Structure formats: structure tokens, C-alpha cells
């Protein structure tokens, strides 16, 4: 059994490392594209002065476009963009049935669940490379981490010190995970991933290992392999 677990852990680490290499390669390509696009923009600005004549009539259209989401429809920047509801499986895991929006916004977002498991979020993610925070995070940053395939462990002051310490140790050993206090949640210990959430009784609850195994870079991940570093630092 031990060798099987070691093989499974090694395979997971190899898959995560491969995703990281792919992400670094994608970032290099994106930088090259940005540089090229910047050159085009500068050239356009040089000859684009004549377009100012129409700026008054176009301003309303631009304002509408700025509030548009990924699907081109207008969205309220304070809304999560989510619709649907949770269903609970036999293992106690709640799964969101419906839509979880993914538009980047820079305002506070009103989520239909706490902690949130998806929805519109800040362009900057919370670092989730085994990061343990001692202060409550902004929901909008943590949701971006979930989009990258992280599992988010949250707790209230009603959680035992032993459980908090044990879960913190697990998070520190697990890339694509993070942990922080969250006082407004309904239970002392909750684990969240994109579209999924479970309440656990303690750090020894079997659902802890199962949830990590299922959802760290799991199939629910909207952006597998995306970075979990370089975001919001402690």
C-alpha cells in the first residue's frame, strides 16, 4: 500500500511540475505577444488622432464594453455572475450546479456562498503554492486561486488549535493549496475548490485526504497548470 501511495504522489508531483513548465512556456509566449502588440498600439496612436472627432459618440459604447464579461454580455462588476445551487453528494461534498462566472473585476464581489467556490474575481490571485495565511484573504483573490486548481482550507476561531496546525502542515506540503481564517463561514473547518466544497469534522477526517486528492489540480480546474505564485503575497 505504501509503495502504491508513493507512486501516486510521485505521479501527481510529476504532473504538477509538467503543468508548471507549460505555464512558464505560456508566460514567455505571452510576453512576446504583449511586446508585439505594444508596438502596434504605439504606431496606431501616432496616426489615430483623427478618431477623436468621434470620441463623444463612441464613449458610451466603450463604457458598455468595459463592463462586458468573457461572453460579451454586460455584467455588474459587483455581482459574482453566478447562478445555480449546491447539491450534496453521499460523501458530503457540495457541488455547484449551474454557472460560475470567470470575469476579472477590480471591485468587491457579492458571492452567493461563503467561502465562495467560483465567480467573477480579481485579476490577481492569492499565492497558493502551499501558502498558509494568518489573516483573512479577500474573497476575490482566493477565488482566482481556485480557478488555477487550488484547494482552499478555511477555518474559524472555533476550530481546535491541533486541527488548524495539522491542516496547515498538510497545506505547506501541497502545491496548489492555501489556507486562511474565514470567520463568517458556517462551520469551523471547510475545504473549497472551484465548484466544490465540503465541511470536515477534524484534520483527521478521511474526507480531507480525499478532497485534496480529487481537487488539487483536479478535472474541475478551469485553468490547469496556471501559476500559484507571483500573486498576492503574505
C-alpha positions in Angstrom: 0.0 0.0 0.0 2.9 2.3 0.9 4.6 1.9 -2.5 1.3 2.5 -4.3 0.8 5.7 -2.4 4.3 6.8 -3.1 3.8 6.1 -6.8 0.6 8.0 -6.8 2.2 11.0 -5.1 5.2 10.9 -7.5 2.9 10.8 -10.5 0.9 13.8 -9.1 4.1 15.8 -8.4 5.3 15.0 -11.9 2.0 16.1 -13.4 2.1 19.4 -11.5 5.7 20.0 -12.5 4.8 19.4 -16.1 1.9 21.9 -15.8 4.3 24.5 -14.3 6.7 24.1 -17.2 3.9 24.6 -19.6 2.8 27.7 -17.7 6.3 29.1 -17.8 6.4 28.5 -21.5 3.0 30.1 -22.0 4.1 33.1 -20.0 7.1 33.6 -22.3 4.9 33.4 -25.3 2.5 35.9 -23.8 5.3 38.4 -23.1 6.4 38.2 -26.7 2.8 38.8 -27.9 2.5 41.7 -25.5 5.6 43.3 -26.8 4.5 42.9 -30.4 1.0 44.2 -29.5 2.5 47.3 -27.8 4.5 48.2 -31.0 1.2 48.0 -33.0 -0.6 50.1 -30.4 2.1 52.8 -30.4 2.0 53.0 -34.2 -1.8 53.3 -34.1 -1.6 56.1 -31.6 0.7 58.1 -33.9 -1.9 58.1 -36.7 -5.1 57.8 -34.7 -5.6 61.4 -33.7 -8.3 61.9 -36.3 -10.5 59.4 -34.4 -11.0 61.9 -31.6 -13.7 63.6 -33.7 -16.0 60.6 -33.0 -15.0 60.1 -29.3 -18.1 61.7 -28.0 -20.4 59.2 -29.8 -18.2 56.2 -29.0 -17.7 56.8 -25.3 -21.0 55.1 -24.3 -20.1 52.1 -26.4 -16.7 51.8 -24.7 -18.2 52.1 -21.2 -20.5 49.2 -22.0 -17.7 47.1 -23.4 -15.6 47.7 -20.3 -18.3 46.1 -18.2 -18.7 43.1 -20.5 -17.7 39.7 -19.4 -16.0 36.9 -21.3 -19.2 36.2 -23.2 -19.5 39.8 -24.4 -22.6 40.4 -22.2 -22.8 43.3 -19.8 -22.1 42.3 -16.2 -22.4 44.2 -12.9 -18.8 44.3 -11.6 -20.1 43.8 -8.0 -22.0 40.7 -8.9 -20.4 37.2 -8.8 -22.2 36.4 -12.1 -23.1 33.0 -10.6 -26.4 31.3 -11.0 -27.5 27.9 -9.7 -27.4 26.0 -6.4 -25.4 23.4 -4.4 -26.2 19.7 -4.5 -24.8 17.4 -1.8 -23.3 14.0 -2.6 -23.3 10.9 -0.4 -19.7 11.8 0.7 -20.9 15.3 1.9 -19.2 17.2 -0.9 -21.4 20.0 -2.2 -21.2 20.6 -5.9 -22.4 23.8 -7.6 -24.9 23.0 -10.3 -25.2 26.0 -12.6 -23.0 28.8 -13.8 -19.8 30.1 -12.2 -18.7 33.2 -14.0 -15.0 34.0 -14.6 -14.8 37.7 -15.5 -12.0 39.7 -13.9 -13.2 42.7 -11.9 -11.5 45.1 -9.5 -14.4 45.8 -7.2 -15.8 43.8 -4.2 -18.0 41.0 -5.3 -21.1 39.7 -3.7 -21.0 35.9 -3.7 -23.9 33.5 -3.1 -21.8 31.2 -0.9 -19.2 31.6 1.8 -16.4 30.8 1.3 -17.1 31.3 -2.5 -16.3 28.4 -4.9 -16.2 30.5 -8.1 -17.5 33.5 -9.8 -16.1 36.8 -11.0 -12.9 37.6 -9.3 -9.9 39.9 -9.0 -7.2 39.7 -11.8 -4.6 38.9 -9.1 -4.7 35.5 -7.4 -3.7 34.7 -3.8 -0.4 32.8 -3.7 -1.4 29.1 -3.4 1.9 27.2 -3.5 1.3 25.7 -0.1 0.7 29.1 1.4 -0.7 29.4 4.9 -2.1 32.9 5.8 -2.8 34.1 9.3 -5.3 36.8 8.2 -8.5 36.5 6.2 -8.0 36.9 2.5 -10.0 38.9 0.0 -12.6 36.5 -1.5 -11.9 37.9 -4.9 -8.2 36.9 -4.8 -8.8 33.5 -3.3 -11.4 32.6 -6.0 -8.8 33.3 -8.6 -6.6 30.7 -6.9 -9.4 28.2 -7.1 -9.6 28.9 -10.8 -6.0 27.8 -11.0 -6.8 24.5 -9.5 -6.1 25.2 -5.8 -7.8 23.7 -2.7 -8.6 26.4 -0.1 -8.7 25.4 3.5 -10.6 27.8 5.8 -11.3 27.8 9.5 -13.0 29.9 12.3 -11.8 30.6 15.8 -14.0 27.6 16.9 -11.6 25.2 15.2 -9.2 23.5 17.6 -5.6 24.6 17.6 -4.5 21.0 16.9 -6.7 20.8 13.8 -5.5 24.1 12.5 -1.8 23.2 12.9 -2.3 19.7 11.3 -4.1 21.2 8.3 -1.5 24.0 8.0 1.2 21.3 7.9 -0.6 19.5 5.1 -1.1 22.6 3.1 2.6 23.6 3.4 3.5 20.2 1.8 0.9 20.6 -1.0 1.5 22.7 -4.1 -1.8 24.3 -5.4 -3.3 24.7 -1.9 -3.7 27.6 0.5 -5.2 28.1 4.0 -6.6 31.1 5.8 -9.1 32.1 8.6 -12.7 32.8 7.5 -14.9 33.9 10.4 -18.2 34.2 8.5 -18.4 30.6 7.3 -21.0 28.2 8.8 -18.6 25.5 10.2 -15.2 25.5 11.9 -13.4 23.7 9.1 -14.3 23.9 5.4 -12.4 22.9 2.2 -13.2 24.5 -1.1 -12.2 24.0 -4.7 -13.7 25.5 -7.9 -17.3 24.5 -7.9 -16.9 22.1 -4.9 -16.9 22.4 -1.1 -17.0 20.2 2.0 -17.2 20.6 5.7 -14.9 18.3 7.7 -15.1 17.4 11.4 -11.3 17.5 12.0 -7.9 17.3 10.4 -8.2 13.5 10.7 -11.5 13.3 8.8 -10.9 10.9 5.8 -12.6 13.5 3.6 -9.6 15.8 3.9 -7.2 13.5 2.0 -9.9 12.5 -0.4 -10.8 16.2 -1.2 -7.2 17.1 -1.8 -6.7 14.0 -4.0 -9.8 14.8 -6.0 -9.5 18.5 -6.4 -5.9 19.7 -6.3 -5.4 20.4 -10.0 -8.5 18.2 -10.5 -10.7 17.9 -13.5 -12.8 20.8 -12.3 -9.9 23.3 -12.8 -10.7 26.0 -15.3 -7.1 26.9 -15.9 -4.9 23.8 -15.1 -1.3 24.5 -14.6 -1.7 28.2 -14.2 0.7 29.8 -11.7 0.1 29.7 -7.9 3.0 32.1 -7.2 3.6 35.8 -8.0 0.1 36.8 -6.9 -0.9 38.4 -3.6 2.0 37.8 -1.1 1.7 37.3 2.6 
